Amino acid sequence: MASFQKFNSFVEAVAEKKHDLGGDTLKVTFTAAANAPVASNTVLANLTEITLTYVDSQTLTISTSAQTSGTYKLVIADKVVTATGGAVGPFRYVVVYDDTAANDELICWYDYGSEITLADTETLTIDFDGTNGVLTIA
């Protein structure tokens, strides 16, 4: 499973009302190993995305955005990305960002450990943790 990494600015962005994780449109994008995200990146423009021409959809589906006993949990449904009309990649990192926020604020990224290329019609399932959520805030 790919490892979760939080962008440092996400913490401040939550505190300053830049995210409505339950209502905003969250998306994924992809970067190559040579253009790895770093914790100090803040907005989508800080990244060098791969060409997304043949990605069928970048929009994520929020399953749950709620708190229980003072702990907030964001659960995102697994995302199946399909290469449609051509190859996608190579990429190593999958980045989650808030497309509704004014500057496309970054949330987190996942490191897949090596480069991936999807041939036309191939899929990648981004396996978000349905039990523990993508993130919790306590």
C-alpha positions in Angstrom: 0.0 0.0 0.0 1.2 3.5 -0.8 2.3 5.6 2.2 0.4 8.7 3.3 2.3 12.0 3.6 0.7 15.3 4.8 1.6 18.7 3.4 2.7 20.9 6.3 0.5 23.8 5.2 -2.6 21.6 5.4 -2.7 22.1 9.2 -2.8 25.9 8.9 -5.2 25.8 6.0 -7.7 23.9 8.1 -7.3 26.3 11.0 -7.8 29.3 8.6 -11.0 27.9 7.0 -9.4 27.2 3.6 -10.9 23.7 3.5 -14.5 22.4 3.9 -13.5 18.8 3.7 -17.1 17.6 3.8 -18.3 20.0 1.0 -15.4 21.0 -1.2 -14.4 19.1 -4.4 -11.3 17.0 -3.6 -9.3 15.7 -6.5 -6.1 13.7 -7.3 -3.2 14.6 -9.5 0.0 12.7 -10.3 3.7 13.6 -10.3 6.7 11.8 -11.5 9.6 10.6 -9.4 11.8 13.4 -10.8 9.2 16.0 -9.5 8.4 14.6 -6.1 6.1 16.6 -3.8 7.7 17.9 -0.6 6.1 18.6 2.7 6.7 22.4 2.3 4.6 22.6 -0.9 1.3 24.5 -0.3 -0.7 24.8 -3.5 -1.2 22.8 -6.7 0.9 25.4 -8.7 4.0 24.2 -6.6 3.8 20.8 -8.3 4.9 19.6 -11.7 2.0 17.4 -12.7 2.2 14.8 -15.4 0.0 15.2 -18.5 -3.5 14.3 -17.5 -5.1 14.3 -21.0 -6.0 10.6 -20.8 -7.1 10.4 -17.2 -10.8 9.7 -17.1 -11.6 11.5 -13.8 -9.7 13.2 -11.0 -12.6 13.9 -8.7 -12.9 11.9 -5.4 -16.0 10.8 -3.6 -16.3 11.7 0.1 -17.9 8.8 2.0 -17.9 10.4 5.4 -16.8 13.7 6.9 -17.8 13.7 10.6 -16.6 13.8 14.1 -17.4 11.4 17.0 -16.4 12.2 20.6 -14.2 15.0 19.5 -12.3 13.2 16.7 -12.9 14.1 13.1 -12.5 11.5 10.4 -12.5 12.0 6.6 -13.3 8.8 4.6 -12.8 8.9 0.9 -14.1 6.1 -1.4 -11.5 4.1 -3.3 -10.8 5.8 -6.6 -10.4 3.8 -9.8 -8.5 5.9 -12.4 -8.6 4.6 -16.0 -6.4 5.6 -18.9 -8.8 6.5 -21.7 -7.5 7.2 -25.2 -3.8 6.9 -24.4 -1.2 6.1 -21.8 -1.0 7.9 -18.4 2.4 8.3 -16.8 5.0 7.5 -15.7 4.1 8.8 -12.2 5.1 7.8 -8.7 3.1 10.1 -6.5 -0.7 10.6 -6.1 -1.5 14.0 -4.6 -4.9 14.9 -3.0 -5.8 18.6 -3.2 -8.9 20.8 -2.6 -10.1 22.0 -6.0 -12.7 24.3 -4.4 -10.1 26.2 -2.3 -9.0 29.5 -4.0 -5.5 28.3 -4.7 -6.1 24.5 -5.0 -4.7 23.9 -1.5 -2.7 20.7 -1.1 -3.8 18.1 1.5 -1.6 15.0 1.2 0.3 12.7 -1.1 0.9 9.0 -1.5 4.2 7.5 -2.5 3.8 4.3 -4.6 7.6 3.5 -4.3 8.3 3.3 -8.0 7.1 4.7 -11.3 3.7 3.5 -12.7 2.5 3.9 -16.3 -1.0 3.0 -17.3 -1.5 1.8 -20.9 -4.7 2.8 -22.6 -7.7 1.2 -20.8 -5.6 0.1 -17.8 -6.7 1.1 -14.3 -5.2 2.0 -11.0 -7.2 1.7 -7.8 -6.2 4.3 -5.2 -7.0 2.4 -2.1 -8.1 4.9 0.6 -8.5 3.5 4.1 -12.2 3.0 4.5 -12.0 2.1 8.2 -9.5 4.7 9.6 -10.1 7.3 7.0 -7.7 9.3 4.9 -7.1 11.5 8.0 -8.2 12.1 11.5 -8.1 15.2 13.6 -8.3 14.9 17.3 
